Amino acid sequence: GMNVLTALGMAGGPTFRANSDKVVITRIVGGKAVTGKVRLDSAVLPGDTIRVYEGWF
């Protein structure tokens, strides 16, 4: 399967402002959207939405 880091790479990669410590996935579970913090090696499932927040440098 695919993980978060691979999916981000396929999408063009994170920008220099990306905060790799604050990555969340929204996934439909039991008909409801569930959002949670994930690691870059976490699995990505079809239909998942990945969001990487900006860091403050």
N, CA, C and O of each residue as an XYZ file, in Angstrom:
228
protein
N       0.816     -1.197      0.000
C       0.000      0.000      0.000
C       0.850      1.247      0.000
O       2.079      1.188      0.053
N       0.193      2.347     -0.058
C       0.853      3.647     -0.099
C       0.871      4.268      1.296
O      -0.053      4.075      2.087
N       1.950      5.024      1.588
C       1.981      5.765      2.844
C       1.910      7.267      2.566
O       1.924      7.695      1.412
N       1.836      8.047      3.622
C       1.668      9.500      3.499
C       2.826     10.115      2.718
O       2.598     10.944      1.836
N       4.049      9.731      3.021
C       5.209     10.312      2.352
C       5.184     10.046      0.851
O       5.490     10.939      0.061
N       4.823      8.831      0.452
C       4.723      8.494     -0.968
C       3.635      9.318     -1.644
O       3.834      9.825     -2.748
N       2.491      9.454     -0.991
C       1.386     10.240     -1.558
C       1.783     11.699     -1.721
O       1.452     12.320     -2.731
N       2.486     12.253     -0.743
C       2.934     13.642     -0.849
C       3.913     13.807     -2.007
O       3.860     14.802     -2.730
N       4.795     12.844     -2.183
C       5.741     12.891     -3.294
C       5.038     12.861     -4.637
O       5.430     13.573     -5.561
N       4.003     12.042     -4.752
C       3.241     11.956     -6.000
C       2.497     13.253     -6.294
O       2.206     13.562     -7.450
N       2.193     14.010     -5.243
C       1.470     15.272     -5.403
C       2.419     16.452     -5.603
O       1.979     17.601     -5.620
N       3.699     16.183     -5.753
C       4.655     17.261     -5.978
C       5.517     17.559     -4.772
O       6.396     18.418     -4.837
N       5.283     16.865     -3.678
C       6.100     17.030     -2.474
C       5.647     18.193     -1.621
O       4.980     19.107     -2.103
N       6.010     18.156     -0.356
C       5.664     19.267      0.529
C       6.520     20.493      0.200
O       7.631     20.355     -0.311
N       6.012     21.670      0.488
C       6.782     22.895      0.278
C       7.774     23.066      1.417
O       7.733     22.322      2.397
N       8.659     24.037      1.293
C       9.656     24.274      2.333
C       9.006     24.737      3.634
O       9.623     24.660      4.696
N       7.774     25.215      3.559
C       7.065     25.669      4.763
C       6.357     24.536      5.504
O       5.861     24.736      6.613
N       6.309     23.361      4.906
C       5.552     22.252      5.488
C       6.110     21.851      6.848
O       7.323     21.820      7.055
N       5.207     21.548      7.763
C       5.567     21.060      9.090
C       5.283     19.560      9.112
O       4.136     19.144      9.276
N       6.319     18.756      8.950
C       6.122     17.304      8.865
C       5.656     16.696     10.184
O       5.288     15.523     10.229
N       5.669     17.486     11.259
C       5.154     17.009     12.548
C       3.660     17.257     12.689
O       3.049     16.801     13.656
N       3.063     17.970     11.744
C       1.629     18.255     11.820
C       0.963     17.875     10.499
O       0.676     18.725      9.656
N       0.730     16.586     10.351
C       0.087     16.020      9.166
C      -1.164     15.296      9.633
O      -1.107     14.486     10.558
N      -2.295     15.584      8.999
C      -3.543     14.920      9.374
C      -4.182     14.276      8.150
O      -4.014     14.733      7.020
N      -4.915     13.204      8.410
C      -5.695     12.532      7.372
C      -7.153     12.592      7.784
O      -7.494     12.361      8.944
N      -8.016     12.908      6.816
C      -9.458     12.795      7.020
C      -9.912     11.575      6.241
O      -9.638     11.435      5.049
N     -10.618     10.691      6.947
C     -11.049      9.410      6.375
C     -12.512      9.187      6.740
O     -12.932      9.498      7.854
N     -13.279      8.653      5.810
C     -14.678      8.314      6.082
C     -14.710      6.949      6.773
O     -14.254      5.947      6.222
N     -15.258      6.933      7.993
C     -15.367      5.700      8.780
C     -16.812      5.585      9.247
O     -17.303      6.443      9.980
N     -17.480      4.540      8.829
C     -18.876      4.355      9.228
C     -19.776      5.486      8.764
O     -20.748      5.829      9.437
N     -19.453      6.072      7.606
C     -20.270      7.141      7.052
C     -19.972      8.524      7.609
O     -20.628      9.495      7.233
N     -18.984      8.626      8.507
C     -18.638      9.923      9.100
C     -17.176     10.250      8.840
O     -16.321      9.365      8.807
N     -16.905     11.538      8.655
C     -15.530     11.987      8.452
C     -14.803     12.007      9.791
O     -15.268     12.604     10.762
N     -13.659     11.345      9.819
C     -12.823     11.302     11.018
C     -11.457     11.854     10.640
O     -10.855     11.415      9.661
N     -10.967     12.822     11.422
C      -9.673     13.440     11.156
C      -8.737     13.150     12.317
O      -9.118     13.260     13.483
N      -7.504     12.779     11.983
C      -6.526     12.499     13.029
C      -5.114     12.751     12.556
O      -4.809     12.663     11.366
N      -4.258     13.066     13.511
C      -2.844     13.290     13.231
C      -2.191     11.961     12.875
O      -2.475     10.936     13.495
N      -1.314     11.983     11.875
C      -0.634     10.767     11.425
C       0.854     11.029     11.223
O       1.300     12.174     11.139
N       1.601      9.945     11.147
C       3.029     10.020     10.828
C       3.202      9.864      9.324
O       2.288      9.420      8.628
N       4.377     10.230      8.827
C       4.638     10.150      7.389
C       4.649      8.719      6.876
O       4.473      8.497      5.677
N       4.851      7.737      7.759
C       4.848      6.339      7.319
C       3.483      5.670      7.502
O       3.356      4.460      7.318
N       2.464      6.456      7.864
C       1.108      5.918      8.033
C       0.503      5.549      6.681
O       0.782      6.188      5.667
N      -0.320      4.519      6.685
C      -0.970      4.058      5.458
C      -2.018      5.056      4.980
O      -2.701      5.693      5.781
N      -2.130      5.179      3.665
C      -3.154      6.005      3.033
C      -4.117      5.063      2.321
O      -3.697      4.146      1.615
N      -5.408      5.299      2.512
C      -6.436      4.486      1.875
C      -7.146      5.291      0.796
O      -7.143      6.521      0.850
N      -7.753      4.626     -0.182
C      -8.515      5.350     -1.201
C      -9.569      6.242     -0.543
O     -10.286      5.808      0.358
N      -9.653      7.485     -0.999
C     -10.626      8.428     -0.456
C     -10.097      9.294      0.668
O     -10.765     10.246      1.071
N      -8.904      8.988      1.191
C      -8.320      9.798      2.261
C      -7.946     11.183      1.740
O      -7.574     11.342      0.577
N      -8.050     12.172      2.606
C      -7.575     13.518      2.319
C      -6.435     13.812      3.277
O      -6.587     13.672      4.491
N      -5.293     14.219      2.736
C      -4.108     14.512      3.545
C      -3.933     16.019      3.618
O      -4.038     16.718      2.611
N      -3.664     16.511      4.822
C      -3.384     17.937      4.994
C      -2.086     18.086      5.772
O      -1.905     17.481      6.828
N      -1.178     18.908      5.229
C       0.084     19.210      5.895
C       0.042     20.685      6.268
O      -0.117     21.551      5.408
N       0.183     20.957      7.546
C       0.143     22.340      8.018
C       1.493     23.013      7.823
O       2.523     22.347      7.714
N       1.476     24.331      7.782
C       2.709     25.103      7.671
C       3.379     25.198      9.026
O       2.729     25.209     10.071
N       4.708     25.268      8.976
C       5.473     25.514     10.190
C       5.767     27.002     10.295
O       5.712     27.728      9.302
N       6.069     27.436     11.470
C       6.433     28.844     11.701
C       7.930     28.903     11.902
O       8.454     28.425     12.908
N       8.621     29.500     10.927
C      10.080     29.531     10.984
C      10.555     30.924     11.309
O      11.759     31.159     11.402
